[in-house]
Amino acid sequence: MLSSALTFAIACFALALLLNLWRLATAPSMPDRILTVDTMVINIIALIVLYGAQTGTTTGLDIAMLLAMTGFVSTIAFCKFLLRGGIIE
């Protein structure tokens, strides 16, 4: 039962990732694209964690944590670039 639930969840997040790719291609402005990329990072983190739960490995949690920190910093950097025109002051 757990295996089928994990497979269903992986399929749902994969579909959400594909829809995010479509939104990235059709987004009208740069802030929309930044939010789309941030949402894609969250979906990829979810896929990594679900795959780790399905296979029974703990390495996926470390990778997901590193990706979460990188995604957060990159989102902040993109937003700061849009607001001020530069990242480093």
C-alpha positions in Angstrom: 0.0 0.0 0.0 2.8 2.4 0.9 4.6 1.6 -2.3 1.6 2.5 -4.5 1.0 5.7 -2.5 4.6 6.8 -3.0 4.4 6.0 -6.7 1.2 8.1 -7.0 2.8 11.0 -5.1 5.9 10.8 -7.4 3.7 10.9 -10.4 1.7 13.9 -9.1 4.9 15.9 -8.3 6.4 15.0 -11.7 3.2 16.3 -13.4 3.4 19.4 -11.3 7.0 19.8 -12.5 5.9 19.5 -16.1 3.2 22.1 -15.5 5.8 24.4 -14.0 8.0 24.1 -17.1 5.0 25.1 -19.2 4.4 28.1 -16.9 8.1 29.0 -17.1 7.8 29.2 -20.9 4.6 31.3 -20.9 5.2 33.6 -17.9 4.6 37.2 -18.8 7.1 38.8 -16.5 10.4 38.1 -14.7 8.9 37.9 -11.2 6.5 35.2 -12.4 9.5 33.3 -13.8 11.4 33.6 -10.5 8.4 32.2 -8.6 8.1 29.4 -11.1 11.7 28.4 -10.7 11.3 28.5 -6.9 8.2 26.2 -7.2 10.2 23.9 -9.4 12.9 23.7 -6.8 10.3 22.7 -4.2 8.9 20.1 -6.5 12.3 18.6 -7.2 13.0 18.5 -3.4 9.7 16.6 -2.9 10.7 14.2 -5.7 14.1 13.5 -4.1 12.6 12.9 -0.7 9.8 10.6 -2.1 12.4 8.7 -4.1 14.5 8.3 -1.0 11.5 7.0 1.0 10.7 4.6 -1.8 14.2 3.2 -2.0 14.9 3.3 1.7 18.1 5.4 1.5 18.9 8.5 3.6 21.2 10.1 1.1 18.3 11.8 -0.6 17.6 13.8 2.5 21.0 15.3 2.5 20.7 16.2 -1.1 17.3 17.7 -0.6 18.6 19.8 2.3 21.4 21.2 0.1 19.1 21.9 -2.7 16.7 23.7 -0.4 19.4 25.9 0.9 20.7 26.6 -2.6 17.2 27.3 -3.9 16.5 29.8 -1.1 19.7 31.7 -1.7 19.2 31.8 -5.5 15.6 33.1 -5.1 16.8 35.9 -2.8 19.6 36.7 -5.2 17.3 36.9 -8.2 14.8 39.1 -6.3 17.6 41.4 -5.1 18.9 41.7 -8.7 15.5 42.7 -9.9 15.0 45.3 -7.2 18.4 46.9 -7.2 20.1 45.9 -10.5 23.0 44.2 -8.7 23.6 41.4 -6.2 26.7 42.6 -4.5 26.8 46.2 -3.1 
